[in-house]
Amino acid sequence: MGIINITPDSFHADSRKNGIDEIVKQAGAMLADGAAILDIGGYSSRPGAAEVSPQEEADRVIPGIEAIVKSFPDVIISVDTFRADVGEAAINAGANIINDISGGELDDKMFTTVARLQVPYILMHMRGTPQSMTQLTDYDDVFAEVYNYFAKKIYQLRQLNVHDIILDPGFGFAKKAEQSYTLMNRLEDFAPLELPILTGVSRKRMIYNLLGNTAAEALNGTTALNTIALTKGTNILRVHDVKAAVEAVKIWEACDA
């Protein structure tokens, strides 16, 4: 899954794309590098990110989605939003998947909207909002809490006849680095939930703080952590650098054959 941020403030500067031509060019490059899904977002979810109105978010992502679909009719697009109305508008514009960082916590219409649209839903674990999540990192057992959160939300979604669900543990979202590494170490323990796992660690603080570098310098660490995630059963890698991730997958598949 290749990340295209239609924002001015996403934490990794090279992922920020503005203007239709730039967005379509980036989409084409990611697809050529082997991306299976493009994840389009118009609201930066980095810690402390500025609030963006629903209208502004929609105005950012909808034209981009329409342009990508026009240029690449067979593309699979996920829209990165926690707002049901933005998600629905994106699906109507040609997106296929709703990727919700809040697990329905920030918009009580999200689950019913996904049920009505009958589209795949990426369910992520987070506490609070991007503005408050860094203050909400106290856990007795981070794995158990995330697992139980998933179990509860999966039950709620299935009661609404939503069955196409992908789980994202939310690395770095309301989690300290050591908590994120605990989740990575136990990624395979989510297997009893019998749902695909998405891993999104690309160039995150948990990598570059540990290595003493920056997001711009964190590709090697990202590839290492993505490879570990593959060995622990992840199904989707959400990345800024598609070519490097595709190469990691090919090498892992050769070893796992």
C-alpha positions in Angstrom: 0.0 0.0 0.0 1.6 3.2 -1.2 0.9 6.4 0.8 -0.1 9.6 -1.0 -0.7 12.5 1.4 -2.6 15.4 -0.1 -1.6 17.6 2.9 0.9 20.4 3.6 2.0 19.0 6.9 2.4 15.2 6.9 5.5 14.2 8.9 7.5 12.8 5.9 7.9 15.7 3.5 8.4 13.6 0.3 5.0 12.0 0.8 3.2 15.4 0.5 1.6 15.9 -2.9 -0.4 18.8 -4.0 -1.9 19.6 -7.4 -3.6 17.0 -9.7 -0.6 16.5 -12.0 1.7 15.8 -9.0 -0.8 13.4 -7.4 -1.3 11.4 -10.6 2.4 11.3 -11.3 3.0 9.9 -7.9 0.2 7.3 -8.3 1.7 6.2 -11.6 5.2 5.8 -10.1 3.9 3.8 -7.1 1.9 1.5 -9.3 4.9 1.0 -11.6 6.9 0.1 -8.6 4.4 -2.6 -7.6 1.9 -1.0 -5.3 -1.3 -3.1 -5.0 -3.2 -0.3 -3.2 -2.9 3.5 -3.0 -3.8 5.1 0.3 -5.0 8.7 -0.2 -5.3 11.0 2.8 -6.1 14.7 3.3 -5.8 15.0 7.1 -2.4 14.6 8.6 -2.6 12.2 11.6 0.9 12.9 12.9 1.1 13.7 16.6 -0.2 17.2 17.2 -1.4 17.7 13.6 -3.5 20.7 12.9 -7.3 20.3 12.7 -8.8 20.2 9.2 -12.4 20.8 8.5 -14.4 18.0 6.8 -15.0 20.2 3.8 -11.3 21.0 3.4 -10.4 17.3 3.8 -12.9 16.4 1.1 -11.7 19.2 -1.2 -8.2 17.8 -1.0 -8.9 14.1 -1.6 -11.9 13.8 -3.9 -10.4 15.5 -6.9 -7.2 13.5 -6.4 -9.1 10.2 -6.3 -11.1 11.1 -9.4 -8.0 12.0 -11.3 -6.1 8.8 -10.3 -9.1 6.6 -11.2 -9.4 8.4 -14.6 -5.7 7.7 -15.3 -5.6 4.2 -13.9 -9.1 2.7 -14.1 -8.0 -0.6 -12.5 -6.4 1.0 -9.4 -7.5 0.0 -5.9 -7.7 3.0 -3.6 -8.2 3.3 0.1 -9.2 6.6 1.6 -7.5 7.5 4.9 -10.2 9.2 6.9 -12.0 8.9 10.2 -15.0 10.9 8.9 -18.0 8.9 7.5 -19.1 11.6 5.1 -15.6 12.0 3.6 -15.3 8.2 3.3 -18.6 7.9 1.5 -17.7 10.8 -0.9 -14.4 9.1 -1.6 -16.1 5.8 -2.4 -18.5 7.6 -4.7 -15.5 9.2 -6.4 -13.9 5.8 -7.1 -12.2 4.7 -3.9 -12.6 1.1 -2.8 -11.6 0.9 0.9 -12.1 3.1 4.0 -9.0 3.3 6.2 -10.1 4.7 9.6 -7.4 5.5 12.1 -10.0 5.9 14.9 -11.9 2.6 14.6 -15.2 4.5 14.5 -14.4 6.3 17.7 -14.3 9.8 16.1 -17.5 9.5 14.0 -20.4 7.4 15.3 -21.7 7.2 11.7 -18.7 5.4 10.4 -19.7 1.7 11.1 -23.2 2.2 9.7 -21.8 4.0 6.7 -19.4 1.1 5.9 -22.2 -1.4 6.4 -24.4 0.5 4.0 -21.7 0.9 1.4 -20.4 -2.7 1.9 -16.8 -1.8 1.3 -13.7 -3.2 3.0 -12.8 -1.4 6.2 -9.4 -1.0 7.8 -9.9 -0.9 11.6 -7.0 0.7 13.5 -6.4 1.1 17.2 -5.8 4.5 18.6 -6.7 6.5 21.7 -7.9 10.0 21.6 -7.2 12.2 18.5 -4.0 13.1 16.6 -3.9 16.2 18.8 -4.2 14.3 22.2 -2.8 10.8 21.5 0.7 11.3 22.8 -0.8 11.9 26.3 -2.7 8.6 26.2 0.0 5.9 26.4 -0.6 4.3 29.7 -1.4 0.5 29.4 -1.3 -2.3 31.8 -0.8 -4.7 28.9 -0.7 -3.0 25.5 -1.1 -6.2 23.5 -4.1 -7.4 25.5 -5.8 -4.0 25.3 -5.4 -3.8 21.5 -6.5 -7.4 21.0 -9.6 -6.8 23.2 -10.3 -3.6 21.3 -10.2 -5.4 18.0 -12.4 -8.2 19.3 -15.1 -5.8 20.5 -15.0 -3.7 17.3 -15.1 -6.8 15.0 -18.2 -8.0 16.9 -19.9 -4.6 16.4 -19.0 -4.6 12.7 -20.2 -8.1 12.1 -23.5 -7.3 13.8 -23.9 -4.7 11.1 -23.0 -7.3 8.4 -19.5 -5.9 7.8 -17.2 -8.8 7.3 -14.4 -7.5 5.0 -12.2 -6.1 7.8 -8.4 -5.5 7.9 -6.7 -4.9 11.3 -4.1 -2.2 11.9 -2.5 -2.2 15.4 -1.8 1.5 15.1 2.0 1.6 15.5 2.9 5.0 17.1 -0.7 6.0 17.7 -1.2 6.6 21.4 1.8 4.3 21.9 5.4 4.8 23.0 8.1 3.3 21.0 8.6 0.3 23.3 4.9 -0.4 23.2 4.9 -0.4 19.4 7.8 -2.8 19.4 5.9 -5.0 21.8 3.0 -5.1 19.4 5.4 -5.9 16.5 7.0 -8.7 18.5 3.5 -10.2 19.1 2.0 -9.5 15.7 1.4 -13.2 15.0 -0.6 -13.4 18.2 -3.4 -11.6 16.5 -3.9 -14.7 14.3 -6.9 -16.0 16.3 -8.9 -13.1 15.1 -8.6 -14.6 11.6 -8.4 -11.3 9.7 -5.7 -9.7 7.6 -3.1 -7.5 9.3 -1.9 -4.1 8.0 1.5 -2.9 9.2 2.2 0.9 9.0 5.6 1.7 10.4 7.1 3.6 7.4 9.7 6.2 8.5 8.0 6.6 11.9 9.4 8.0 15.1 9.7 4.5 16.6 12.4 3.9 13.9 14.3 7.2 13.6 14.4 8.0 17.3 15.9 4.5 18.0 18.5 4.9 15.2 19.3 8.6 16.0 18.4 9.9 12.5 15.4 11.5 10.9 12.3 10.4 9.0 14.1 11.3 5.7 16.9 8.9 6.7 14.7 6.1 8.0 14.2 4.0 4.9 16.8 1.3 5.9 15.2 0.9 9.4 11.7 0.8 7.8 12.8 -2.0 5.5 14.2 -4.0 8.4 11.0 -3.6 10.4 8.8 -4.3 7.4 10.7 -7.6 6.9 10.2 -8.5 10.5 6.5 -7.8 10.1 6.4 -10.1 7.1 7.9 -12.9 9.1 5.2 -12.4 11.7 2.3 -12.7 9.3 1.4 -9.3 8.2 -0.5 -9.1 5.0 -0.2 -5.5 3.9 2.7 -3.1 4.3 1.6 0.6 4.2 4.7 2.5 3.0 6.1 5.7 1.6 8.7 3.8 -0.5 6.9 1.2 -2.6 10.0 -0.1 -4.5 11.9 -0.9 -1.3 8.9 -2.7 0.2 8.2 -4.7 -2.9 11.8 -5.9 -2.9 11.5 -6.9 0.8 8.4 -8.9 0.0 10.1 -10.7 -2.9 13.1 -11.7 -0.8 10.9 -12.8 2.1 8.7 -14.9 -0.3 11.8 -16.5 -1.8 13.0 -17.5 1.7 9.5 -18.6 2.7 8.9 -20.8 -0.4 
